[in-house]
Amino acid sequence: MIYTVNVFIGIFLLINACSNKTNLVSIAIKKTNINEVIEEIITNTDKDINIGIMAIDANSEKIIFSKNANRHFVPASSQKIITLAAALHYLGPSYRFNTYFLTDNYDHHTKTIDNLYIKGSGDPGLMDTDIIKMVIELRQMGITNIKGNVFVDDTIFDDVLWSKGAMWDDRTRGYNAPVCGLNINYNKILIKTKPNFAINYDALISIEPLNDFIKLTKKVTTSSLVTNTSMIINHDSQIISWPSIDHQGLKKNDEIVISGTIALNSNPSYYSLAVHDPAMMLANIVINQLKLVNINFSGDIVRKQTPNIAKRLVIFQSRTLSEALIDFIKISNDMASDALVKAIAAKENKVVGTYNAGLSLIKTFLEQEVGIRKQSIIVADGSGLSRYNLITPKQLVDLLYYAHNKFYLGPELMVALPIAGSDGTLTNRFKKINNSYIRAKTGSMSGINSLAGYSYNDKNQKIIFAIMINGFIGNSYKYTELQEKILDILNN
């Protein structure tokens, strides 16, 4: 009996100790001012830090904490919150992009069309699998011959491929792919290299999307211990190291040469490369699929605007914007966010979509709907890649508060944001946060680390916050950790 009592006492003490441990932060906050606690954590992290913070109670609008809230910062990918809200405002949650196959004429007797037009609407989420479905539908209609050419029509957008301030030495990289009126697979090539099942055998290498617009030469073998792969690009009879300062993405007939070794037990490695002219690569995929479904074609691929008299053959509709945004924002897709800027302009102005027109509309939305004066903010792109962007923590919180109170916009924006510890760019973050639920958009570039979004604490209090850090040198890990510590305090 004594033994049993001792066990119960031991369990009680253990539970009590654990409980006290998890409540250390909240006890500390009760004993002192929340401002003092956060200021101390900031100072201990970096006394010279350039940081701006704004946190409010979403219900009462009461400021919970503020520091340099009206100072301007470069937001990096947190800029996508602005793009997300503006796209939902102008395009609407149910908006869909349409991609068309059209023709001049169809001869029912010979099952022949004169020409095939591929007309884009700037769909940033169009994939090669969607194109394959369109070609299959073309064959199911009974068409067996194309006697003319394949024309690509990407004129829904202008030919300015990158936004203001896009880093010229990043234009070869997949995340900084150009924006076009006909996009495919986010306008990048993804090459996956993994070891074979035994040493001295060729590595297993795949390319996505599958095409012969770009050539791929594989010279990688499986090694017992060492992974040492390299890549070069053969372009116009010149060998170019990758990434290159004088190359603006892969072009037709470029050859990618991957060589070296990959260790037998290593994880797959990936190369993500931007494509300079995605519309032409898309047409190449179409032609390859025409062959596979036995539709004869011997013409050329030409860029040309679709004539008004062209007849529609196949229409592919994208998912609704509210569905597509989940993919775009959670993984922080830069090309898709910039494409939305031009899509806003094309829809609202009913003319060719340009960055300038789209950005002007976004600033009008911020001023007329949210109350952020045009002169008080710089919006240079939709993705946040541009370092010209300047926004304050208060302005981000103002926008998030506006969305919180708009039924037509708020739920879609909330769903699109990454969930702490679960998905997107927050998958591996906030593992130590107790009794809180966070949805937020990260922003990270060299010398920049920002985070803005919503948080629910254990008292069902909804907090809207923005934490922006600029101007540091080196690894951002301690500033990421600082953000999590600040939110831990705000949530207790």
Backbone torsions as a table, in degrees:
resi	resn	phi	psi	omega
1	MET	NA	-44.4	177.3
2	ILE	-58.9	-40.5	-179.3
3	TYR	-60.8	-43.6	-179.6
4	THR	-63.6	-43.7	179.1
5	VAL	-61.1	-42.5	179.6
6	ASN	-62.1	-37.6	178.1
7	VAL	-61.8	-45.9	-180.0
8	PHE	-62.2	-40.9	179.2
9	ILE	-62.9	-42.6	179.8
10	GLY	-62.3	-43.5	179.5
11	ILE	-63.6	-41.7	-179.8
12	PHE	-61.4	-45.2	-179.2
13	LEU	-64.3	-38.5	-179.8
14	LEU	-65.1	-46.3	179.1
15	ILE	-61.9	-43.4	-178.5
16	ASN	-64.1	-38.6	179.5
17	ALA	-65.8	-43.3	179.0
18	CYS	-63.1	-42.0	-179.7
19	SER	-61.8	-43.6	179.7
20	ASN	-63.3	-36.4	-178.7
21	LYS	-65.2	-43.7	-177.9
22	THR	-71.7	-18.7	-177.6
23	ASN	-101.3	9.2	-177.4
24	LEU	-58.1	-43.2	-177.8
25	VAL	-64.5	-47.5	-178.0
26	SER	-63.9	-38.0	178.4
27	ILE	-63.5	-41.8	-179.9
28	ALA	-62.4	-39.9	-179.2
29	ILE	-67.8	-37.6	179.2
30	LYS	-64.8	-32.9	-176.3
31	LYS	-80.5	-16.0	-178.2
32	THR	-143.3	173.1	-178.8
33	ASN	-75.0	137.2	-178.4
34	ILE	-59.9	-33.1	177.5
35	ASN	-62.5	-42.4	-179.1
36	GLU	-65.5	-39.3	-179.2
37	VAL	-64.0	-47.9	-178.8
38	ILE	-66.0	-41.5	179.0
39	GLU	-61.4	-39.1	179.3
40	GLU	-65.5	-41.0	178.9
41	ILE	-65.0	-40.1	178.7
42	ILE	-63.1	-47.1	-179.1
43	THR	-62.5	-41.5	179.7
44	ASN	-66.6	-27.0	178.5
45	THR	-78.7	-48.9	-178.5
46	ASP	-165.7	107.0	-175.6
47	LYS	-68.5	-18.5	-179.8
48	ASP	-103.3	14.4	-173.5
49	ILE	-63.2	142.0	172.7
50	ASN	-99.6	97.0	-172.5
51	ILE	-131.2	143.9	173.8
52	GLY	-130.2	135.1	-176.2
53	ILE	-137.0	140.1	171.3
54	MET	-142.3	130.0	176.6
55	ALA	-141.6	128.1	-179.5
56	ILE	-131.0	159.1	171.2
57	ASP	-80.2	123.0	-174.3
58	ALA	-65.6	-25.7	-177.7
59	ASN	-86.5	-44.7	-175.5
60	SER	-96.1	-13.2	-173.9
61	GLU	66.2	8.3	179.3
62	LYS	-67.8	134.7	177.7
63	ILE	-74.9	123.6	178.4
64	ILE	-87.9	-43.2	177.6
65	PHE	-154.5	142.4	178.9
66	SER	-146.9	133.9	175.7
67	LYS	-150.8	119.5	-178.2
68	ASN	52.0	38.0	-172.9
69	ALA	-67.8	-20.9	180.0
70	ASN	-104.4	10.4	176.2
71	ARG	-83.6	142.0	-179.1
72	HIS	-85.6	138.7	179.3
73	PHE	-133.3	155.6	168.6
74	VAL	-80.1	121.6	-170.4
75	PRO	-85.8	-15.8	-169.3
76	ALA	55.0	-137.8	-172.1
77	SER	-70.9	-8.9	172.4
78	SER	-63.6	-17.1	173.7
79	GLN	-56.9	-27.3	-177.6
80	LYS	-62.6	-21.1	175.8
81	ILE	-61.4	-40.9	178.4
82	ILE	-64.1	-47.5	-179.6
83	THR	-61.4	-43.5	179.7
84	LEU	-59.0	-48.8	-178.9
85	ALA	-65.7	-42.9	-179.1
86	ALA	-66.3	-39.6	179.6
87	ALA	-64.3	-42.0	177.9
88	LEU	-65.7	-35.0	179.7
89	HIS	-68.6	-49.9	-174.0
90	TYR	-83.7	-41.7	-175.9
91	LEU	-88.6	-35.1	-178.2
92	GLY	91.7	148.0	-177.5
93	PRO	-59.8	-28.4	-176.0
94	SER	-94.6	7.0	-178.2
95	TYR	-63.4	139.8	177.1
96	ARG	-128.4	144.2	172.3
97	PHE	-89.3	143.5	179.2
98	ASN	-117.5	132.3	173.1
99	THR	-116.5	132.7	-170.6
100	TYR	-118.6	145.7	158.8
101	PHE	-106.2	126.4	179.8
102	LEU	-133.1	168.3	178.5
103	THR	-149.1	162.8	176.3
104	ASP	-78.3	-40.8	-174.1
105	ASN	-158.1	147.7	178.1
106	TYR	-127.3	120.6	177.1
107	ASP	-93.3	109.1	-176.0
108	HIS	-67.6	-27.4	-177.9
109	HIS	-73.9	-42.4	-178.4
110	THR	-96.4	-2.3	-178.1
111	LYS	56.8	41.8	-174.3
112	THR	-122.1	138.1	170.9
113	ILE	-109.1	152.4	-176.9
114	ASP	-71.8	-54.5	178.8
115	ASN	-139.0	159.8	175.0
116	LEU	-117.8	120.4	176.4
117	TYR	-101.9	132.5	174.2
118	ILE	-110.3	108.2	-174.5
119	LYS	-110.1	123.7	-178.6
120	GLY	-99.3	160.4	175.9
121	SER	-120.9	15.8	-179.4
122	GLY	82.7	16.0	-178.4
123	ASP	-55.8	112.1	-178.7
124	PRO	-76.7	-12.4	-176.9
125	GLY	-106.2	10.8	-178.8
126	LEU	-66.1	131.2	-177.1
127	MET	-119.7	163.8	179.4
128	ASP	-61.9	-31.5	178.1
129	THR	-64.9	-31.8	176.7
130	ASP	-67.9	-40.3	178.6
131	ILE	-65.3	-40.3	178.4
132	ILE	-59.9	-42.8	178.1
133	LYS	-61.8	-38.8	-179.8
134	MET	-65.4	-41.3	179.0
135	VAL	-66.6	-41.2	178.0
136	ILE	-60.9	-40.9	178.1
137	GLU	-63.8	-36.3	177.5
138	LEU	-60.9	-43.3	179.9
139	ARG	-69.0	-37.0	179.5
140	GLN	-66.6	-20.7	175.8
141	MET	-74.7	-8.1	178.2
142	GLY	100.1	-1.0	-179.0
143	ILE	-72.1	129.7	-179.4
144	THR	-122.8	-10.2	-176.6
145	ASN	-142.9	142.3	168.5
146	ILE	-122.6	110.8	-173.5
147	LYS	-89.4	-11.4	-179.7
148	GLY	-105.0	-134.4	-177.7
149	ASN	-112.2	168.3	168.5
150	VAL	-102.8	120.3	-179.5
151	PHE	-106.8	133.4	175.6
152	VAL	-103.3	131.6	-177.9
153	ASP	-122.0	99.8	178.6
154	ASP	-113.0	26.8	-173.1
155	THR	-78.5	1.1	175.5
156	ILE	-62.3	-28.8	174.5
157	PHE	-113.8	158.4	174.8
158	ASP	-74.5	-177.8	-175.6
159	ASP	-100.0	18.8	172.0
160	VAL	-82.2	107.9	-168.0
161	LEU	-81.1	-27.1	-177.7
162	TRP	-126.2	154.9	-177.2
163	SER	-82.3	174.8	179.7
164	LYS	-64.0	130.0	176.3
165	GLY	82.9	4.5	176.7
166	ALA	-63.4	131.9	-175.5
167	MET	-66.9	119.9	-175.6
168	TRP	-64.6	-28.1	-179.4
169	ASP	-87.4	5.8	174.6
170	ASP	-105.9	-2.2	-170.1
171	ARG	-71.7	-8.3	175.1
172	THR	-86.0	-15.1	-172.3
173	ARG	-88.4	146.8	-174.9
174	GLY	-58.4	-35.6	-177.4
175	TYR	-71.7	-16.9	-179.4
176	ASN	-112.6	37.3	180.0
177	ALA	-66.2	152.8	-179.0
178	PRO	-70.8	163.2	178.5
179	VAL	-107.3	127.9	-177.3
180	CYS	-134.0	169.7	177.9
181	GLY	-75.7	-19.6	172.5
182	LEU	-125.1	104.0	-178.9
183	ASN	-106.2	154.8	178.3
184	ILE	-148.1	127.5	178.6
185	ASN	49.8	44.1	-179.8
186	TYR	58.6	23.5	174.0
187	ASN	59.8	39.6	178.2
188	LYS	-145.4	156.7	173.5
189	ILE	-100.8	132.4	176.5
190	LEU	-114.9	120.2	179.6
191	ILE	-111.4	127.0	-178.9
192	LYS	-112.9	127.3	179.2
193	THR	-120.5	125.2	178.8
194	LYS	-137.0	155.2	-177.7
195	PRO	-69.6	153.8	172.0
196	ASN	-75.2	-175.1	-176.2
197	PHE	-90.2	-0.8	178.5
198	ALA	-152.1	152.3	-177.6
199	ILE	-69.5	156.5	179.3
200	ASN	71.7	3.9	174.4
201	TYR	-97.2	156.0	179.0
202	ASP	-59.2	140.0	176.1
203	ALA	-65.8	159.9	179.6
204	LEU	-93.9	110.4	-173.4
205	ILE	-122.7	130.8	178.7
206	SER	-128.2	158.0	179.5
207	ILE	-129.1	141.2	-178.1
208	GLU	-137.8	125.6	0.2
209	PRO	-77.4	154.8	178.1
210	LEU	-69.9	126.0	-177.0
211	ASN	-161.7	166.2	170.5
212	ASP	-118.0	19.1	171.7
213	PHE	-67.8	-37.6	175.9
214	ILE	-115.8	138.0	178.3
215	LYS	-93.5	142.0	179.1
216	LEU	-124.7	121.5	177.3
217	THR	-112.2	126.0	-173.4
218	LYS	-108.0	123.0	178.4
219	LYS	-135.2	42.8	-177.1
220	VAL	-112.3	129.6	177.3
221	THR	-113.9	161.0	179.6
222	THR	-87.6	128.6	-176.4
223	SER	-110.9	162.9	179.4
224	SER	-75.0	-33.9	-173.8
225	LEU	-131.9	-38.1	-164.2
226	VAL	-102.9	135.1	168.8
227	THR	-107.6	119.9	-178.5
228	ASN	-152.5	82.9	-178.8
229	THR	-107.0	153.2	177.2
230	SER	-142.7	162.7	-177.8
231	MET	-138.9	139.3	172.4
232	ILE	-130.3	160.5	178.4
233	ILE	-119.2	124.8	171.8
234	ASN	-92.0	112.4	-175.1
235	HIS	-131.3	118.6	-179.7
236	ASP	52.0	47.1	177.9
237	SER	66.6	12.7	176.6
238	GLN	-112.9	141.7	176.0
239	ILE	-94.9	122.3	-175.3
240	ILE	-120.5	127.3	175.0
241	SER	-70.1	154.8	-174.8
242	TRP	-123.5	133.1	-2.3
243	PRO	-75.1	160.0	-174.7
244	SER	-124.2	149.5	-179.8
245	ILE	-83.8	-12.3	-176.2
246	ASP	-116.8	20.8	-177.0
247	HIS	-128.0	133.3	-175.5
248	GLN	-112.4	44.2	177.3
249	GLY	106.0	162.3	-178.6
250	LEU	-67.4	139.2	178.3
251	LYS	-122.4	168.0	-176.4
252	LYS	-53.5	134.3	177.1
253	ASN	72.8	5.7	170.5
254	ASP	-62.8	145.9	179.2
255	GLU	-113.7	124.1	174.8
256	ILE	-95.2	123.4	179.2
257	VAL	-115.4	115.7	177.5
258	ILE	-109.1	126.8	-177.5
259	SER	-137.3	165.4	177.6
260	GLY	121.1	-153.4	-178.2
261	THR	-131.1	155.0	173.9
262	ILE	-133.4	131.7	-174.8
263	ALA	-65.3	145.0	-175.2
264	LEU	-56.6	-39.3	-175.5
265	ASN	-101.5	13.6	-176.2
266	SER	-82.8	159.5	174.3
267	ASN	-76.4	159.8	177.8
268	PRO	-60.2	150.6	174.2
269	SER	-115.2	153.7	-173.2
270	TYR	-130.6	143.6	169.7
271	TYR	-121.1	128.4	178.7
272	SER	-117.6	114.5	-170.6
273	LEU	-123.2	133.0	-179.9
274	ALA	-72.7	146.9	176.4
275	VAL	-108.2	128.4	-174.4
276	HIS	-70.6	-37.8	-176.5
277	ASP	-128.8	78.5	-175.4
278	PRO	-63.2	-29.7	179.9
279	ALA	-61.2	-40.0	179.7
280	MET	-72.2	-34.5	175.8
281	MET	-67.7	-38.3	177.0
282	LEU	-60.0	-44.8	178.9
283	ALA	-61.6	-36.9	177.4
284	ASN	-62.8	-40.2	177.2
285	ILE	-64.3	-40.9	178.1
286	VAL	-59.1	-47.1	-178.1
287	ILE	-63.4	-41.2	177.1
288	ASN	-61.8	-38.4	178.6
289	GLN	-71.9	-33.1	175.7
290	LEU	-58.6	-41.0	178.7
291	LYS	-63.5	-41.4	-176.1
292	LEU	-66.8	-28.9	-179.3
293	VAL	-102.3	12.5	174.7
294	ASN	64.4	42.7	168.3
295	ILE	-103.5	117.7	-175.0
296	ASN	-73.8	133.8	178.3
297	PHE	-150.8	131.0	180.0
298	SER	-136.0	15.4	-178.1
299	GLY	-88.5	-157.4	-177.4
300	ASP	-113.4	166.8	171.9
301	ILE	-102.7	123.3	-175.1
302	VAL	-134.6	143.0	174.0
303	ARG	-86.3	124.1	-176.8
304	LYS	-159.8	142.5	177.2
305	GLN	-73.1	139.8	-178.4
306	THR	-70.1	128.6	177.0
307	PRO	-68.2	151.6	-177.7
308	ASN	-62.8	-25.8	-176.6
309	ILE	-83.8	-4.8	-178.0
310	ALA	-62.1	142.5	-177.2
311	LYS	-98.6	137.4	-179.1
312	ARG	-75.6	134.0	175.9
313	LEU	-106.5	-53.7	-176.6
314	VAL	-135.0	138.7	174.8
315	ILE	-123.5	128.0	171.9
316	PHE	-108.4	123.7	177.2
317	GLN	-102.1	134.0	177.1
318	SER	-71.7	171.5	168.5
319	ARG	-62.8	164.1	175.5
320	THR	-63.1	155.8	-179.0
321	LEU	-57.8	-40.8	-178.6
322	SER	-61.5	-34.5	177.2
323	GLU	-74.5	-44.6	-176.5
324	ALA	-66.1	-34.8	-177.8
325	LEU	-61.0	-28.1	178.7
326	ILE	-59.3	-44.5	177.9
327	ASP	-70.2	-43.7	-176.0
328	PHE	-62.0	-45.4	-171.1
329	ILE	-86.0	-41.4	-177.3
330	LYS	-60.4	-38.6	178.9
331	ILE	-94.9	3.9	176.7
332	SER	57.8	54.7	-177.9
333	ASN	-77.3	117.0	-174.0
334	ASP	-75.0	-45.9	-179.3
335	MET	-59.6	-44.0	-178.7
336	ALA	-62.5	-40.8	-179.4
337	SER	-66.7	-40.2	177.5
338	ASP	-68.3	-35.0	177.8
339	ALA	-63.1	-34.5	179.7
340	LEU	-63.4	-31.6	177.7
341	VAL	-61.4	-47.4	179.7
342	LYS	-70.1	-34.1	179.3
343	ALA	-64.5	-38.5	176.8
344	ILE	-59.5	-45.0	-179.1
345	ALA	-64.9	-43.1	-177.7
346	ALA	-64.7	-39.1	-178.6
347	LYS	-73.3	-46.5	-175.1
348	GLU	-72.0	-40.9	-175.3
349	ASN	-93.3	-12.2	-178.7
350	LYS	54.7	34.2	175.3
351	VAL	-136.3	-174.9	179.9
352	VAL	-58.5	132.8	-178.7
353	GLY	-76.6	126.6	177.9
354	THR	-125.9	158.0	175.8
355	TYR	-61.0	-47.3	-176.0
356	ASN	-58.1	-44.9	-179.0
357	ALA	-66.9	-42.3	-180.0
358	GLY	-65.4	-43.2	-179.6
359	LEU	-66.9	-35.3	176.8
360	SER	-63.0	-42.2	178.0
361	LEU	-65.4	-37.8	178.7
362	ILE	-63.7	-42.1	179.2
363	LYS	-68.0	-33.4	175.0
364	THR	-64.0	-42.6	176.5
365	PHE	-59.2	-46.4	-178.5
366	LEU	-62.5	-37.7	-178.1
367	GLU	-77.2	-49.8	-173.6
368	GLN	-76.8	-33.1	-176.7
369	GLU	-97.4	-42.8	-173.4
370	VAL	-96.2	-26.7	-178.6
371	GLY	93.1	17.8	177.7
372	ILE	-95.0	112.6	-176.9
373	ARG	-62.0	140.0	-178.5
374	LYS	-57.2	-36.2	-176.4
375	GLN	-74.8	-8.7	-174.1
376	SER	-101.3	4.8	-175.7
377	ILE	-147.2	147.0	174.3
378	ILE	-115.7	117.3	177.3
379	VAL	-114.2	106.5	-174.1
380	ALA	-103.6	-18.9	179.6
381	ASP	-158.3	-177.0	178.5
382	GLY	-100.9	-17.5	-171.8
383	SER	-95.6	-28.8	-174.0
384	GLY	93.8	3.4	177.9
385	LEU	-69.9	-28.2	-178.9
386	SER	-75.3	135.5	175.7
387	ARG	-86.3	4.4	173.4
388	TYR	-77.6	-22.4	-179.0
389	ASN	-60.6	136.4	175.2
390	LEU	-141.1	126.7	-178.3
391	ILE	-149.3	153.2	179.3
392	THR	-98.7	156.6	174.5
393	PRO	-56.9	-39.1	179.6
394	LYS	-62.7	-39.4	-179.8
395	GLN	-65.7	-38.7	176.1
396	LEU	-64.3	-42.5	178.8
397	VAL	-66.1	-39.2	177.3
398	ASP	-59.4	-42.5	179.4
399	LEU	-66.6	-43.9	179.6
400	LEU	-65.5	-35.0	176.7
401	TYR	-67.9	-41.4	176.7
402	TYR	-58.3	-47.7	-179.6
403	ALA	-63.1	-38.5	179.8
404	HIS	-57.3	-31.5	-175.9
405	ASN	-100.0	6.6	-180.0
406	LYS	-113.8	111.5	-175.8
407	PHE	-63.2	-35.6	-176.8
408	TYR	-73.2	-11.0	-173.1
409	LEU	-126.1	-41.1	-172.3
410	GLY	-57.4	-51.6	-177.6
411	PRO	-59.5	-40.6	-179.3
412	GLU	-67.0	-40.7	178.6
413	LEU	-64.1	-42.9	-179.3
414	MET	-61.4	-43.9	-178.2
415	VAL	-66.5	-32.4	-176.7
416	ALA	-74.8	-24.4	-177.3
417	LEU	-70.7	142.5	176.3
418	PRO	-59.6	146.6	179.6
419	ILE	-100.0	127.7	-177.0
420	ALA	-56.8	128.4	177.0
421	GLY	73.9	5.1	-173.6
422	SER	-125.7	-47.9	-174.3
423	ASP	-151.6	173.2	176.9
424	GLY	58.3	-146.6	-176.7
425	THR	-75.7	-1.4	176.6
426	LEU	-108.9	12.4	-176.5
427	THR	-53.5	-44.0	-174.1
428	ASN	-104.2	21.8	-178.2
429	ARG	-117.2	161.9	176.7
430	PHE	61.0	35.6	178.1
431	LYS	-71.7	-20.3	-176.2
432	LYS	-98.3	-4.1	-178.3
433	ILE	-73.8	131.1	179.5
434	ASN	-105.3	142.6	171.4
435	ASN	53.9	40.3	178.2
436	SER	-141.8	159.4	-179.4
437	TYR	-136.9	119.7	-170.8
438	ILE	-125.0	131.8	169.2
439	ARG	-124.7	122.9	-173.2
440	ALA	-157.6	160.7	177.9
441	LYS	-108.9	126.1	177.4
442	THR	-81.3	165.3	172.2
443	GLY	-151.1	116.7	-173.9
444	SER	-142.4	122.5	168.7
445	MET	-143.6	177.8	179.1
446	SER	-56.6	119.2	178.5
447	GLY	79.6	8.5	-176.7
448	ILE	-133.4	134.2	175.4
449	ASN	-149.5	110.8	-178.2
450	SER	-131.2	160.0	179.9
451	LEU	-154.7	130.7	-179.5
452	ALA	-147.7	141.0	179.9
453	GLY	168.0	-146.0	-175.4
454	TYR	-124.0	151.3	176.4
455	SER	-143.9	137.4	172.2
456	TYR	-108.6	133.3	176.1
457	ASN	-102.5	-176.4	-174.9
458	ASP	-71.3	-6.9	177.0
459	LYS	-99.6	12.2	-178.0
460	ASN	61.3	27.0	175.1
461	GLN	-89.4	128.1	179.5
462	LYS	-95.5	121.5	-178.4
463	ILE	-109.4	133.5	173.4
464	ILE	-106.9	128.9	-171.6
465	PHE	-141.2	158.1	169.9
466	ALA	-146.0	127.3	177.2
467	ILE	-124.5	116.3	-174.6
468	MET	-124.9	129.0	-179.0
469	ILE	-128.1	128.9	179.4
470	ASN	-131.8	156.1	165.4
471	GLY	85.5	16.8	178.0
472	PHE	-95.3	162.4	179.1
473	ILE	-117.4	137.8	176.7
474	GLY	97.8	-162.3	-175.3
475	ASN	-65.1	143.0	-177.3
476	SER	-92.8	4.5	-172.5
477	TYR	-56.4	-46.1	-175.1
478	LYS	-68.9	-24.6	178.2
479	TYR	-80.2	-31.7	171.8
480	THR	-63.7	-43.5	178.3
481	GLU	-64.1	-36.0	177.9
482	LEU	-63.1	-43.5	177.4
483	GLN	-57.4	-43.0	-178.2
484	GLU	-68.4	-36.6	177.0
485	LYS	-65.2	-41.4	179.9
486	ILE	-63.5	-43.4	179.0
487	LEU	-67.7	-32.2	176.8
488	ASP	-62.4	-39.7	178.3
489	ILE	-69.2	-44.6	-179.1
490	LEU	-62.5	-27.6	-175.8
491	ASN	-90.0	0.8	-178.7
492	ASN	-109.1	NA	NA
